[in-house]
């Protein structure tokens, strides 16, 4: 069996490989975009939706995706922009609903939006 380390993550299923990479980055709290692509995106052939979920998972774990200069990468900025658009759409939708219903409905709706599934 292959020794578990960040250099051979492609020997494992994607979920385990992602956990291994994140664990290896807990000290530095960042990964260069080209390293992320080389270690996970390209070897596992992730599409745009899968890449967006992966970027979100890294952010949720406090890992920044940066370019060679240490600035937020284009990939990270795109994901952040998409998350902001999604949040704005949810808030607009919730506002429209409250114009037709009670405040308690809005509270329940916002509560459901903010909940994350258990691992």
C-alpha positions as CSV (number, residue, x, y, z in Angstrom):
1,X,0.0,0.0,0.0
2,X,1.2,3.5,-0.8
3,X,2.5,5.5,2.1
4,X,0.0,8.3,2.9
5,X,1.6,11.6,2.2
6,X,0.8,14.7,0.2
7,X,3.2,13.8,-2.7
8,X,1.1,10.8,-3.9
9,X,-2.5,11.9,-3.3
10,X,-3.5,10.7,-6.7
11,X,-3.3,7.1,-5.4
12,X,-6.4,7.8,-3.4
13,X,-10.1,8.6,-4.1
14,X,-10.7,12.4,-4.5
15,X,-12.3,12.9,-1.1
16,X,-9.4,11.3,0.8
17,X,-6.9,13.2,-1.4
18,X,-8.6,16.5,-0.6
19,X,-8.4,15.8,3.1
20,X,-4.8,14.9,2.8
21,X,-3.9,18.1,1.0
22,X,-5.9,20.2,3.4
23,X,-4.2,18.5,6.4
24,X,-0.8,19.2,4.8
25,X,-1.7,22.9,4.4
26,X,-2.9,23.6,8.0
27,X,0.3,25.4,8.9
28,X,0.7,27.6,5.9
29,X,-3.0,28.2,5.3
30,X,-2.5,28.7,1.6
31,X,-1.8,26.9,-1.7
32,X,-0.8,28.3,-5.0
33,X,-3.4,27.9,-7.7
34,X,-0.9,26.1,-10.0
35,X,-0.2,23.6,-7.2
36,X,-3.9,23.0,-6.6
37,X,-4.4,22.4,-10.3
38,X,-1.4,20.0,-10.5
39,X,-2.4,18.1,-7.4
40,X,-6.2,17.8,-7.6
41,X,-7.9,19.6,-10.5
42,X,-6.1,18.1,-13.4
43,X,-5.4,14.6,-12.1
44,X,-9.0,14.1,-11.1
45,X,-10.4,15.9,-14.1
46,X,-12.7,18.2,-12.1
47,X,-15.3,20.2,-14.0
48,X,-16.2,23.8,-13.2
49,X,-18.9,22.9,-10.6
50,X,-16.6,20.4,-8.9
51,X,-13.8,22.9,-8.9
52,X,-16.1,25.5,-7.3
53,X,-17.1,23.1,-4.5
54,X,-13.4,22.3,-3.9
55,X,-12.5,25.9,-3.7
56,X,-15.3,26.4,-1.2
57,X,-14.1,23.5,0.8
58,X,-10.6,24.9,1.0
59,X,-12.0,28.3,2.1
60,X,-14.2,26.6,4.7
61,X,-11.0,25.0,6.1
62,X,-9.2,28.4,6.2
63,X,-7.0,27.7,3.2
64,X,-6.4,30.5,0.8
65,X,-5.7,29.9,-2.9
66,X,-3.1,32.3,-4.1
67,X,-1.1,33.2,-7.2
68,X,2.7,33.2,-7.5
69,X,2.9,36.6,-5.8
70,X,0.8,35.5,-2.8
71,X,-2.3,37.4,-3.9
72,X,-5.7,35.8,-4.1
73,X,-5.8,33.8,-7.3
74,X,-8.2,34.3,-10.2
75,X,-9.8,31.0,-9.2
76,X,-10.4,32.1,-5.6
77,X,-11.7,35.5,-6.7
78,X,-14.1,33.9,-9.1
79,X,-15.5,31.6,-6.4
80,X,-15.8,34.5,-4.0
81,X,-17.7,36.5,-6.6
82,X,-20.1,33.6,-7.3
83,X,-20.7,33.1,-3.6
84,X,-21.6,36.8,-3.3
85,X,-24.0,36.7,-6.2
86,X,-25.6,33.6,-4.8
87,X,-26.0,35.3,-1.4
88,X,-27.5,38.4,-3.0
89,X,-30.0,36.3,-5.0
90,X,-31.0,34.5,-1.8
91,X,-31.5,37.7,0.1
92,X,-33.5,39.3,-2.8
93,X,-35.7,36.2,-3.0
94,X,-36.2,36.2,0.8
95,X,-37.1,39.9,0.7
96,X,-39.7,39.2,-2.0
97,X,-41.3,36.4,0.1
98,X,-41.6,38.6,3.2
99,X,-43.6,41.1,1.3
100,X,-46.2,38.4,1.0
101,X,-45.8,36.6,4.3
102,X,-45.0,37.0,8.0
103,X,-41.6,37.7,9.6
104,X,-41.5,34.2,11.1
105,X,-41.5,32.7,7.6
106,X,-38.5,34.8,6.7
107,X,-36.7,33.7,9.8
108,X,-37.3,30.0,9.0
109,X,-36.3,30.5,5.4
110,X,-33.0,32.3,6.3
111,X,-32.3,29.6,8.9
112,X,-32.6,26.9,6.3
113,X,-30.4,28.7,3.8
114,X,-27.5,29.0,6.4
115,X,-27.6,25.4,7.5
116,X,-24.8,23.1,6.2
117,X,-25.2,19.3,5.9
118,X,-23.5,17.2,8.5
119,X,-20.4,15.4,7.2
